[in-house]
Amino acid sequence: MAVIIMSIVVTLIIAFGASYFLSAEHTPAWEVYSTSSTRVGDPGENLVGPAWTGSSSVASATEPEAPPS
């Protein structure tokens, strides 16, 4: 009986020790995979096209949309 209780206690100690060690060594993904800058060419040409004005009024709806019948 003592062997079973000792094995449970040792298992708990190992589990809590591993949990503490792994949480101490963990670095968040946003910190690991971040960059200081991103190189993008002329934003008027490569992402939205040369005629983009940046105005959102063109895409806004003028009337509420009716649900389909």
N, C-alpha and C positions, 0 to 999 in steps of 0.2 A: 504494500500500500504506500509505503514511503517513497518507493521508486516512482510510482505514478504521480504523486504530488510533486516530487522534485522535478520530474520531467515537464509537468505543466508550468511550474514556476520558472524553469530555465527557458521554456518556449516563450513565455510572456516577456521575460527579460530580453531575450534576443529580438522579439518583435518590436518592443518599445525602443530598443537601441537602434535597430535598423530604421525605424520610423524617424527618430531624431536625427540620425546621420543623413538620411536621404533628404529630409526637409532642410537641413543646414546646407547641403551641397547643391540644392536645386536653384537654378537661375531661370527666371521667367522667360518665355519665348520672345516676348516683345523686347526684352533687353538683349537677348542673344542674337536675334536676327534683325536688329535695327541698323540703319545706316545713317551717317551724318548728313549726307546729301544725295540727291538723285539727279542724274544728268538726263535732261530731256531737251530735245532740240527746240526749235521755234514753236511755241505752243499754238500759234495760229495755224500752223501747217500740219503738225503730226497727230494731233488729238481730235480736233473738231473741225478742221478745215479753214480755209482762208476767209470765208464769208461769215464766220461766227461773230456775233456782236456781244454775246454775254447777257443779252436781255432775256428775261424769263417770261415776259408778257406775250411773246409769240406763241408759246406752248400752253398758256393758261386757257382753261375752258371758259366760254362765254355764257353758257347755260348749263344748269344741272343735267346730268345724264339720267335718262329714264331707264328704269329696270326693264329687261327684256320680257316680252309677253309670252 
